[in-house]
Amino acid sequence: MRSKNVATEIATLLDEFFLIQKDINKVQNVYNVVMREVEIAIIKKVMRAMNGNKTKMSQVLGISRNTLNKKIQKLGINE
């Protein structure tokens, strides 16, 4: 089986998200909700892969260590 690309996976998850909504017209801030969840997932995945080493994490993520620390705090990610 061929693996799907990230965009296809995200589109599938968004389809599921919208299907479970009772009234799609009342859904708000979808962009912010999705982006927050994606950021959390990426940071947690990289955190596990790099054994919590923030220097390596920031290199993999392509952001400064300071930005990474701010995101971890803002998103409430447990270290």
C-alpha positions in Angstrom: 0.0 0.0 0.0 1.3 3.4 -0.9 1.5 5.9 1.9 -0.5 9.1 1.6 1.1 12.5 1.8 0.5 14.9 4.6 -2.0 17.1 2.7 -4.1 14.1 1.9 -4.1 12.9 5.5 -5.0 16.4 6.8 -7.9 16.6 4.3 -9.2 13.3 5.4 -9.1 14.3 9.1 -10.8 17.6 8.2 -13.6 15.8 6.4 -14.1 13.7 9.5 -14.1 16.8 11.7 -16.8 18.5 9.6 -18.9 15.3 9.4 -19.2 15.1 13.2 -20.3 18.7 13.5 -24.1 19.0 14.2 -24.4 22.4 12.5 -21.5 23.3 10.2 -22.6 27.0 10.2 -21.8 27.3 13.9 -18.2 26.1 13.6 -15.8 28.9 14.3 -12.1 29.4 14.3 -11.4 26.2 12.4 -8.1 27.6 11.2 -6.9 28.4 14.7 -8.2 25.1 16.2 -6.5 23.0 13.5 -3.2 24.9 13.5 -3.0 24.6 17.3 -3.6 20.9 17.2 -1.0 20.5 14.4 1.6 22.5 16.3 1.1 20.4 19.4 1.3 17.1 17.5 4.5 18.2 15.7 6.2 19.5 18.8 5.3 16.4 20.8 6.5 14.0 18.0 9.8 15.8 17.6 10.2 16.1 21.4 9.9 12.3 21.7 12.3 11.7 18.7 14.9 14.1 20.1 14.5 12.9 23.7 13.5 16.4 24.8 16.7 18.0 23.6 15.5 21.4 22.7 18.6 22.4 20.7 18.0 19.4 18.4 14.3 20.0 18.4 14.6 23.6 17.3 17.0 22.5 14.5 14.5 19.8 13.3 11.6 22.2 13.5 13.5 25.1 11.8 12.7 27.6 14.6 14.9 29.2 17.3 15.1 27.6 20.7 13.5 30.7 22.2 10.5 30.4 19.8 10.3 26.7 20.7 10.2 27.4 24.4 7.5 30.0 23.9 5.4 27.6 21.9 5.8 24.8 24.4 4.6 27.2 27.2 1.8 28.8 25.1 0.5 25.4 24.0 0.7 23.9 27.5 3.0 21.0 26.4 4.4 19.0 29.2 8.1 18.5 28.9 
